């Protein structure tokens, strides 16, 4: 059986399980989200053909210029989403930070899960309100983290 690693042999990349299915206790649709971190986003162009052999389809998303998106399965009934980011980019860090923060903070996980369930009942066919709810809850945290990360990197470079 082919895997993402097997079709990307020779590529320098990091693979992480992200999204709701990566956090135990969080409500999730049956879609596995995978983040693939690369040195340069342009590398993703070379992934299109090999990932097609695994059943992934490249889906251009103009709204997200710092990410390349691949889907496996039928539209609106997919099984996997593969998000390609530059490793270390703000988008990459936010995905991992969000997952890790929820795992480390059960109360926040519970509140977010409650919000997801409420929004899913109100908007059963549209995930954008859930993404919007996540942004309202967590953007202050990401903004604070981004400033801290920038200051730490500046400090390390200065040393």
C-alpha positions in Angstrom: 0.0 0.0 0.0 1.4 3.4 -1.0 1.7 6.1 1.6 2.4 9.9 1.4 6.0 9.2 2.5 6.5 6.6 -0.2 5.4 8.8 -3.1 7.4 11.8 -1.8 10.7 9.9 -1.5 13.6 12.3 -1.7 11.6 15.3 -0.7 12.4 17.1 2.6 9.1 17.4 4.4 7.4 17.0 7.8 4.1 15.3 8.2 1.7 16.1 11.0 -1.8 15.0 11.9 -3.9 18.2 12.4 -7.5 19.1 12.6 -10.3 17.9 14.8 -9.5 14.2 14.4 -6.0 14.9 15.9 -7.5 16.0 19.2 -9.1 13.3 21.4 -12.4 14.4 22.8 -13.1 17.0 20.0 -16.1 16.5 17.8 -15.1 15.9 14.2 -16.3 15.0 10.8 -14.8 11.8 9.5 -12.1 13.6 7.6 -8.4 13.3 8.4 -6.5 16.5 8.1 -2.8 16.2 7.4 -0.2 19.0 7.3 2.8 18.6 5.2 5.6 21.0 5.9 8.1 21.8 3.1 11.1 24.1 2.8 9.4 26.1 0.0 5.8 26.1 -1.0 6.8 25.8 -4.7 7.8 22.2 -3.9 4.1 21.3 -3.8 3.8 21.6 -7.6 6.0 18.5 -7.8 3.6 16.6 -5.5 0.5 16.8 -7.7 1.3 13.8 -9.9 2.6 11.5 -7.2 -0.3 12.3 -4.8 -2.8 11.6 -7.7 -1.5 7.9 -7.5 -2.8 7.9 -3.9 -6.2 9.3 -4.9 -5.5 12.9 -3.9 -6.7 15.8 -6.1 -5.0 19.2 -6.1 -7.6 21.9 -5.4 -6.3 25.4 -6.0 -7.5 27.8 -3.2 -6.9 31.5 -4.2 -8.1 32.6 -0.7 -5.1 30.8 0.9 -1.9 31.8 -1.0 0.4 30.4 1.7 -1.1 26.9 1.5 -1.6 24.2 -1.2 -4.6 21.9 -0.7 -5.2 18.3 -1.8 -8.4 16.3 -1.2 -8.9 12.6 -1.2 -12.4 11.2 -1.9 -15.5 12.6 -3.5 -16.3 16.3 -3.2 -18.4 16.9 0.0 -17.7 13.3 1.0 -13.9 13.2 1.2 -11.8 11.2 3.6 -8.6 13.2 3.8 -7.4 16.7 3.4 -3.8 17.4 2.8 -2.6 20.9 3.6 0.9 21.9 2.4 2.6 24.8 4.2 6.2 26.1 4.4 7.5 24.5 7.6 8.0 27.2 10.2 5.6 29.6 8.5 2.9 31.3 10.6 0.2 29.1 9.0 2.2 26.0 9.8 2.8 27.1 13.4 -0.8 28.0 14.0 -2.0 24.6 12.9 0.3 22.8 15.3 -0.1 25.3 18.1 -3.9 25.1 17.8 -3.9 21.3 18.0 -1.3 21.2 20.9 -3.1 24.0 22.8 -6.4 22.1 22.8 -4.6 18.9 23.9 -3.0 20.7 26.8 -6.1 22.7 27.9 -9.1 20.4 28.6 -11.4 23.3 29.6 -10.7 25.2 26.4 -11.2 22.0 24.5 -14.6 21.5 26.1 -15.6 25.1 25.3 -14.5 24.8 21.7 -16.2 21.5 21.3 -19.5 23.0 22.7 -19.2 25.9 20.2 -18.5 23.6 17.3 -21.6 21.5 18.1 -23.8 24.5 18.5 -22.6 26.0 15.2 -22.9 22.7 13.4 -26.6 22.5 14.4 -27.2 26.0 13.1 -25.2 25.5 9.9 -25.1 21.8 9.1 -23.9 22.2 5.5 -21.4 25.0 6.1 -18.2 24.8 8.0 -17.3 28.5 7.7 -19.2 29.6 10.9 -17.1 27.0 12.8 -13.9 28.4 11.4 -15.2 31.9 12.2 -15.9 30.8 15.8 -12.5 29.3 16.1 -11.0 32.6 14.9 -13.0 34.7 17.5 -11.9 32.4 20.3 -8.2 31.9 19.3 -7.0 34.9 17.3 -6.0 36.8 20.4 -4.0 33.8 21.5 -2.3 33.5 18.1 -1.6 37.2 18.0 0.1 37.1 21.4 2.0 33.9 20.5 3.1 35.4 17.2 4.6 38.4 19.0 6.3 36.2 21.5 7.7 33.9 18.8 9.0 36.9 16.8 10.7 38.3 20.0 12.2 34.9 20.8 13.6 34.5 17.2 14.9 38.0 17.3 16.6 37.3 20.6 18.2 34.1 19.4 19.4 35.7 16.2 20.8 38.6 18.3 22.8 36.1 20.4 
